[in-house]
Amino acid sequence: MGMLRNNKSSSLYSTDNYVVSIASNRDGSAIISGHLDGSVFAYNLNNQNGQKIMTHHSVPYGLGWGENICCAGNDNKVAFYDHRGNLLQKFDYTNDDKVKDFTCAAFNPGGDGVVVGNFNRFYIYNYNSRRGQWEEAGVKNIENYYSVTALCWKNDGSKLITGSLCGSADIFDASMKKMKFKGKFELNYVSPNQIIVKTLADGSKCVVKSKYAPEITNINIQKDRYVVASTYDSLLLGDLVSGKVAEVQWKGSGQEKYDFSNPNVCMILNAGELILVEYGNDDILGTCRTEYTKASLISARLSYGKDGQNQKIIAYLLDNQTITIQDLSTSSFVGTISHDHKIDYLELNPRANKLLFRDKKKQLYLFDIKTQSQNTLLNYCSYAQWVPQSEVVVAQNRNNLSVWYSIENPDKVTIYSIKGDVESVERGEGKTEVIVNDNGSTVAYALDETPIEFGFAIEQRDLVKAMEILGPVEMNPETEANWRTLAKVALQEKNVYVAERCYSALGDIARANYLHQIIKLMEQYKKETGSDDGLSYYKVQARIALLEKQFYKAETIYLEQNEIDEAMEMYQELHKWDDSIKIAEKKNHPDVKDLKNNYFEWLLETNQEEKAAEVKENEGDYIQAINLYLKGGLPARAAAIVNNYSIDYPSDLLQKIAMNLINSHMFERAGEFFEKMDQLQKALDAYCKGDAYRKAVDLAKRAAPQLVLQLEERWGDWLVS
């Protein structure tokens, strides 16, 4: 076996006889070899097991493996075996004088047809799935061709190439039948379960092949683009433009309705159930039950990101006032909208992150799936639609056409005056037009293509093109919103070059300069390592995380590289000294003490006495913490230290706290403090000054019962006043 990756070869197994023929099965997971003594060996490439499976009655020069194994040699017989080597069927041509030695064999890609080469001719056999046996389909005679020495099928099974002993190579068209469909397509039945659909206008081809059934019983082409074919056990759905075909297990009722409004997915409506099938995917994408099956009340979008993050979302009505939004990838519900009125229209945008819907009151709304927020876009809305392949919304309000070129900013709308009713929005050939019906005549209103192209570029994540589109446009509120959108997407995509250009255009010099420093780091990394992947540099990753305010992520990146000092310096530049000190203590940094002293001095220099007091309180220096709290005008925090930590405090300090509480008109707290110091008269006076008569009466009952009546009388007067 030859390894193309390293241009080396290795031996799979060995026998005592020459190899005369080799063939592989349909999926290429196993091979068989024919030998000079008639033996046939099989070798599984997956588990690397090989064994002799049979001995043919002649030298198997013609050897192939499809639905079964075909062997033919110099005894004028063609035999078919199963994969275990059991004989299934034999064709004997010993009585035909024209038949010479069989020289080669080749199965078609479907495995249900085989061609066996002979002298001046080749034989064709087809597998009859209903009978479960092989049938001779015909013989192709070519005079003076001599022995057929090579056979090869085209990968779609539509053509066969033969080589002869004399060196000629010939191509034969393989077809059971051909027919025209609607005058626009040609259907080539290559085999019972495979049809090649050719578009006559441009010559493009699409292979429709069943993997589950032996025969395609019906085929139809809808909207001149989508193929619907059926077998007894499955349903095939294909897109002629992309060439993708999906086959799902299906027992149809014949009453199915198909919706092709989305280019990536087909929606099948059957008995109140909605089934979604993605072209090119043989598994059902998702199902849901809804009674509201109008095309305007169901919207499905499949969005494919360059980073592999794909969005597969469907929005439909649970009842006439409730919209359900479901993620088909995870089968989870990502949003529910309960509305006050009946909903008559809904549509997802191409990126499947926003939903446009309208109710019977003609109110148009925009729902953001990520933030779960809702905005009212328009009143008296008679028509609404997303412009195809863009993030632009078009809606009609009486004689006004409202266009949101930047839907990220719903309050910024462009209004055009029109006459008539909007029928559709068409986009193509570099222009976008709104088709309006004005008393039977059709009028086209052209939209500004620049923001529409920008939206399409954003959707496709072609950020450089989006930047080039905005570059020559004059700055206005709409353009500014687009620059901000592009900057946001560029940061999400880690495209620092585009992000720098965006913030420069917006006049955000600080961010632009910060991004320029990141670009310099990437260039430095390239000079040092020769690698173009500057985004993988840990310093670049940390800087980008900081720009996105993901401080813990940046800290983790530094610590994973054991760059403790850089992590600490990052927090110090952000004036997050506490986090810097935590890292130093966690990593046993030698400069922890100096760092704490510098932090404390910086707090005092910037008059942050409260924060400085907290630092000293955490360190256990309660006396200095109290003095700092008092200096910062926070006597209650100072009193809290005395209440929480039982140590010997100087009496003058306690008096100072109490007086600061009174001066701050915190009489009730001062009374509690005096009471704790056992200065009951001062506590009573403080309670009365603060109108805290309940506490004053409780204290008087314990310390001065003769004053209770007087205090209760003052309390009553205060309540009446």
Secondary structure, 3 states (H helix, E strand, C coil): CEECCCCEECCCCCCCCCEEEEEECCCCCEEEEEECCCEEEEEECCCCEEEEEEECCCCCCEEEECCCEEEECCCCEEEEECCCCCEEEEEECCCCCCCCCCCEEEECCCCCEEEEECECEEEEEEEECCCCEEEEEEEEECCCCCEEEEEEECCCCCEEEEEECCCCEEEEECCCEEEEECCCEEEEEEECCEEEEEECCCCCEEEEECCCCCCCCEEEEECCCEEEEECCCEEEEEECCCCEEEEEECCCCCCCEEECCCCCEEEEEECCEEEEEECCCCCEEEEEECCCCCHHHEEEEEECCCCCCCEEEEEEEEECCEEEEEECCCCEEEEEEECCCCEEEEEECCCCCEEEEEECCCCEEEEECCCCEEEEEECCEEEEEECCCCCCEEEEECCEEEEECCCCCCCCCEEEECCCEEEEEEEECCEEEEEEEECCEEEEEECCHHHHHHHHHHHCCCHHHHHHHHCCCCCCHHHHHHHHHHHHHHHHCCCHHHHHHHHHHCCCHHHHHHHHHHHHHHHHHHHHHCCCCHHHCHHHHHHHHHHCCCHHHHHHHHHHCCCHHHHHHHHHHCCCHHHHHHHHHHCCCCCHHHHHHHHHHHHHHCCCHHHHHHHHHHHCCHHHHHHHHHHCCCHHHHHHHHHHCCCCCCHHHHHHHHHHHHHCCCHHHHHHHHHHCCCHHHHHHHHHHCCCHHHHHHHHHHHCHHHHHHHHHHHHHHHHC
